[in-house]
Amino acid sequence: MTDNITIAVIGAGGKMGMRVSNNLVKTAHTVYYSENSPAGQERVLETGRVLTETADAVKDSDVVVLAVPDLALGPVSKAIIDDLKPGSILLTLDPAAAYAGLLAERHDVIRGVTHPCHPSVFLERHTPEEYADTFGGIAAPQDAIGAIESDDPAKKELLETVIRAIFAPVVDVHWVTVKQLAQLEPTLVETVACMIGALLAEALEETVNTMGVPREAARSILLGHTQVALANTLKGSNPFSDACLIAMDYGRQTIIKDDWKKIFQDDELDKNLAAMLHLDHIER
């Protein structure tokens, strides 16, 4: 069943559409590429890939990948839902719209969601290509997260095959619910991890511009200590010194709000996703 899958990529000329397509073209699967914008069409054609009208691309596809922005997922899914074949999988690359109930529904079409984990900060890299691939999907191995609204093992196997293809090379595919994937992305990785990354960049600028420390010195010690901090807290490889623990407590008391863990509550997740999707609220 998974040897030769028919796949449609909608939005094949966008950022994620190009990444997905660049991997799918290396497989033996039958792939149709659809793109509406002139600039996107030009990017697809420059690769030598052939464009197909959306309705023709989806009608015989086992999996339809919606590689379009979050705000377009609702209208695009509604425009194509009647053209999908029974039993096919409508796959989005981000959980926000699926969780918010913005995707078109049909009783005989299965909805799936996936998102790449990106190469781990602890990944053991061996080649220049792996070192250069910070995002994943080119040379550096990564995991991926998947969710599917079906109990059929064959459909899950089908979707995993596609996930492994579009995000290759993939080590593991971890299965969660759509809600759990939304709790991971954005709450865990964007609200927390990406925010902390931006905070580190701001702290670097303050160190250089306010305190007058030479940029290269500040950057070098920050990057090295960030690696140590992550290793100590997430891998437990070496304990922090007593003095460091005191400084960490000062930082937590000064920077972090006491009620910060409320971001993991359902109402806060809804509020966060509503803002991301430009909605007044998310209906349940």
N, C-alpha and C positions, 0 to 999 in steps of 0.2 A: 504493500500500500504506500510505503514512504519512499520507494525507489525513484519514482518519477511523479512529482507533484506539480499540478498546474497552479501557478501563483500569479496574482495581479498586484502590481505596486502602483497605488494611486498617489500622485504627488512625487513621481519618480525623479523630478528635476530639482527638488528641494534639498536642503542639507541632509536630513536623515534619509530621504528618498534616494539620494546618490550613494550614501554609505551602504544602505540596504542593497541597492541594485549592483554595486561594485562587488559585493559578495555573492549575490545570487547568480550573476553571470558566470561564476566559476563552477557552478554546480551543473548536474545533468537535468535539473528540473525545467519544465516549460514555464517561462516567465514572460508576462506581458507588462509593458511599461506605459503608464498613462500620465499625462501632465497637461494642465490647462494653460499655465502662464507661458507667454512667448519666451521669456528669459529661461525658464525651466526647460522648455522644449528644446531650446538651443543647446543647453548643457547636455541633455540626454543624447541628442543627435551627434554632438561632438565626440561622444564615446563610441559611436558606431552602432548604438542600440536603436531598435526600431520602435517608434511610437504607435500605440493602438488607442482607438477611441475607448473611452471609459466603459461604456455599455458593452462593447465587444470584449474588453479585457476581463470583465468580471463574470460574464454569463457562464463560462465553463470552468471557472477557477475553483480549486479546492480551498484555497486560502486567499483572502483579499486583504492586503496590507495597506492600512490608511496611514501613509507617511505625510500627513498634513498637519499644520499647526492646531493646537488644542481648540482655538476658537472656531476653526473650520470643520471640526469633526462632526458636529451635529448636522449642519447643512449638507455636508458631503455624504454622510451615511444615509441621510434621508433621500438624497438624490439617486443613490444606487441600490437601496435595499430591495426594491422590487425586481432588480435585474439579476440578483444573486441566485445561484442554483440551490435547490434544497440540500441541506446537510453541510453546506459550506461554512467556513469559519471567517468571521469578520474580525480582523486583528488590528488593534491600535497599539501604539508604541509608548503610551503614557496612560496612567490610570484615571486622571482627573475627570475627563468627560464621561468615561464609563461609570465611575463612582457617582457622579452627579446626575446620572440618568439622562444625559444629553444625546446618547446614541440611538439611532433608529432601531426598532425591534421588529422581528418577524419570528413566528413560532418555530419555523424550520431552519433558521439560520442561527449558528452558535457564535456567541461573542467571546473573544479572547483578548487578553492584554499581556504585553510583555515589556520589559525594560532592561537595558544592559546594566550590569553592576560596575562596569569599567575595570581596567586592570588594577589589582590591589596595590596599595602603597608598599606592601611587603612582598610583591611578586619578584621571584628570582628571574632576572632577565639575562639573556645570553648573547644576543645579537644586536648590532646597531639598529636594525629595524624594530626589534622589540623595545629598545630604549626610546626610540623616537615615537612609538605608538602610545601616547599618553591617554588617548580617548578609548582605545580598543576597537576591535573590528577589522584590524589590518594584520598585525603580527603578534601583538602581546595577548596571551591567553586571559580570558575573563570569565566570570560566571554571569548568569542571566536569571531574571525572575519571570515566572509565568503564572497566569491565572486563566482558567477556562470555565465557562458556565455550562459544563456538561460532565456527566458521570461516565461517559463512554470511554474506555481505555484506548480504543483505536483513535478517537479524536484527539486525545491527550498526546498519544504517540505521534500523530500527524503534526500537531502544533509544535511539539518539542523538536521535531526534525527541521521545521521551518525556523524556529528560534535559533537552533544551532547553526543554521545556514546563514541567517542574516547578521548574526553577531560574531561569526567565526573569527578566530578559534575560541570555542567555548569549552570550559572544563566541566562545570555542573550547571544544570537548570534546576532552580529551587521553585517549588510550587506553593502558592499562597492563594488566598481569596482576593477578589478585586479590592475590597475594603482594606485588607492587610497591605496590598501593594500601594494603595494610596497613603497608608500610614508610614510606609517606608519612603515613598517618594510622592509628596514633598517633605513630610514632617521630619523623618530621621536625617535624610541626606541633603535636602535643600534648606529647610528651616534651621537645622542645626549645623551639619557639617560644612555646607557651602557658606553659611553665614560666618562660621568661625574662620574659614579661609579668607573671606573678605576682611574680617576683623584683624587677622594677622597682617594683611597687606596695609591696613590703616595704621596699625601699630608700628610697622616698619617706617612708614612715612613720618609719623610723629617722632620716632627716634632720630631720624635723619634731619628733619626740618626744624623741630622744636629743641631737641637736645644737642644737635650739631655733631652727632657721631658720623664718621665717614660711611657712605652707603655700602661699600663692599664689605666692610667689617660687620656692620649691622646685618646685612643680608646673609653673610656666611654663618654667623652665630645663630641667626633665626632659623635657617634651613636645617642646620645640624641639630639644633635643640628640638625642632619640631619632629624630626625623625625619632629622636630619643624619647620625647614625650609620648608619641604614639606607640612606640614599642613598649615603653614602661606601663602605659595604662591599658593597652589593648592586647599585649602579648605577655606582660608580666616578666620580661626578661631581666630587669634590673631595678631594684627599689630606688625611689627618690631619696635624697639626703634629708635629714631633719630640717635643715635650713630651707631647702626647696619646698618642703611641705608647709612651712610657715608662710613662705611667699605665695604658695598656691592658695592657701586659706585667705590671705589678704586679697588676692585677685578675685576669688569667688565672692567674697563679701562686698567688694567694691564694684564689680562689673555685673554679676549675675543676680537677677531678681529671685527672691525667695520662692515665688510661685511659678517659676519657669516651666515646671513639668506639666502645667495645664495644657500645653500644646499637644499632648497626647490624648486629650479628651475628645470625644466625638464632636461636640459643638465647636471646639476650636479648629478641628480638622475641616469641618464644613465652612467655617468662616474663612479659613486660609484658602481653600479651593474656590470658594465663591469669588474671592478677590482675584485669584489667578485667572478665572474664567470670565471675569467682568459680569458677574451675576449679582443680583440683590441678595439672594440667599439660595441655598440648596434645599429642595423639597424632599421630604422623606415620606 
